[in-house]
Each structure stands twice: as structure tokens, then as C-alpha cells.
Amino acid sequence: KQKWLKENGYKNVGWDNVTQLYQKINELLADPNEDELSLEELFLQADRIGQKYQTREEINHFRQQLATEVNSISEKLDKQFPEEVVEVVDFSQKSRSSSHSRRSRKKYR
């Protein structure tokens, strides 16, 4: 993209050239280019390509194996890092801190 900008006369010298270059760079950054896919998009594209060459049974078998593996990893993590304290947050009651802080305020006259 830098070479293209240079070849098409965009320069970093002179106020008009700088503003044109700045605007063009913003346009290039705003335009999603298919050549530059995000990591998530690459994984989704690879998954779509892989599914073209697999039967429904192979896909289901892989998903079942993946779920089994994820569950075993989860169990190992739970054993290694057990949660001893369960945190419960009750949002149904009004906050007591605001009324408490009002009573504890000092009044100056």
C-alpha cells in the first residue's frame, strides 16, 4: 500500500499533499481488504473449506471428539484450580451503602 501511495503521487511534503495523504490513508484503513483477513475470519474460512471435503458423519464424529476433549480438559482444570468460594451477587435488593453513607455524613453549618 505504501508503494501504491508513492507511485500515485501521495507525498508527505506540503500541507495540501499531507492532507490528501492523510485522507487516503484513512480511506485505505476503513476499507476492509480481502487480502488481509482477521485471524477469526481465517479460521472460519478454513473450517468452511474443510467441511467441503468431509462427509456429515465425519463432521459429527469430529465435533463429538472435540466436545469430549474439551470436557476432559475442563475437568483437569477444575481439579487443578478448584473454586473454593462461590460468589453470589443479589441484584434484587436496594443498595444499603447509599442510605448508610447518608447517615454517616457530617453536617457543617
C-alpha positions in Angstrom: 0.0 0.0 0.0 2.9 2.3 0.7 4.4 1.7 -2.7 1.0 2.3 -4.3 0.6 5.6 -2.5 4.1 6.7 -3.5 3.5 5.7 -7.2 0.2 7.6 -7.3 1.7 10.9 -6.1 0.8 11.0 -2.5 3.6 12.8 -0.6 4.4 13.9 2.9 5.7 17.3 1.8 3.5 20.4 1.6 0.3 21.0 3.5 -2.1 20.0 0.7 -0.2 16.8 0.0 -0.1 15.9 3.6 -3.9 16.3 4.0 -4.5 14.3 0.8 -2.2 11.6 2.1 -3.9 11.5 5.4 -7.4 11.2 3.8 -6.3 8.5 1.5 -4.6 6.5 4.4 -7.9 6.8 6.4 -9.8 5.5 3.3 -7.5 2.6 2.9 -7.7 1.7 6.6 -11.5 2.0 6.6 -11.9 -0.3 3.5 -11.7 -4.0 4.6 -9.3 -5.7 2.2 -10.0 -9.3 1.4 -6.3 -10.0 1.2 -5.9 -9.0 4.9 -8.3 -11.3 6.8 -8.5 -11.3 10.6 -7.5 -14.4 12.4 -11.1 -15.3 13.2 -12.1 -14.9 9.5 -9.2 -17.1 8.5 -10.3 -19.9 10.9 -13.9 -19.6 9.7 -12.8 -19.8 6.1 -10.6 -22.8 6.8 -13.5 -24.5 8.5 -15.8 -23.9 5.5 -13.1 -25.3 3.2 -12.6 -28.3 5.4 -16.3 -29.1 5.5 -16.5 -29.3 1.7 -14.3 -32.3 1.8 -15.8 -34.1 4.7 -19.0 -36.2 5.0 -21.7 -35.3 7.5 -20.7 -38.4 9.6 -17.0 -37.3 9.7 -18.0 -33.8 10.8 -20.3 -35.1 13.5 -17.6 -37.5 14.7 -15.0 -34.7 14.9 -17.4 -32.5 16.8 -18.1 -35.3 19.3 -14.4 -36.0 19.8 -13.8 -32.2 20.2 -16.5 -32.0 22.9 -15.1 -35.0 24.7 -11.6 -33.5 24.7 -12.9 -30.1 25.8 -14.7 -31.7 28.7 -11.7 -33.7 29.8 -9.5 -30.5 29.8 -12.2 -28.7 31.7 -12.2 -31.5 34.4 -8.4 -31.3 34.7 -8.5 -27.6 35.1 -11.2 -27.9 37.8 -9.1 -30.4 39.7 -6.0 -28.2 39.4 -7.7 -24.9 40.1 -10.8 -25.6 42.3 -13.2 -22.8 43.2 -13.5 -23.0 46.9 -15.6 -19.9 47.4 -18.8 -19.5 45.4 -19.6 -15.9 44.7 -23.3 -14.9 44.7 -24.5 -11.4 43.7 -28.0 -10.5 44.6 -29.3 -7.6 42.5 -32.9 -7.8 43.7 -32.4 -5.7 46.9 -31.7 -2.0 47.0 -28.2 -0.9 47.9 -27.7 -0.3 51.6 -24.5 1.6 51.2 -26.2 4.8 49.9 -28.5 5.1 52.9 -25.7 4.2 55.2 -23.4 6.8 53.8 -26.1 9.5 54.1 -26.5 8.8 57.9 -22.8 8.8 58.5 -22.2 12.1 56.8 -21.2 15.1 58.9 -23.2 18.2 58.6 -21.5 21.6 58.8 -23.4 24.8 59.3 
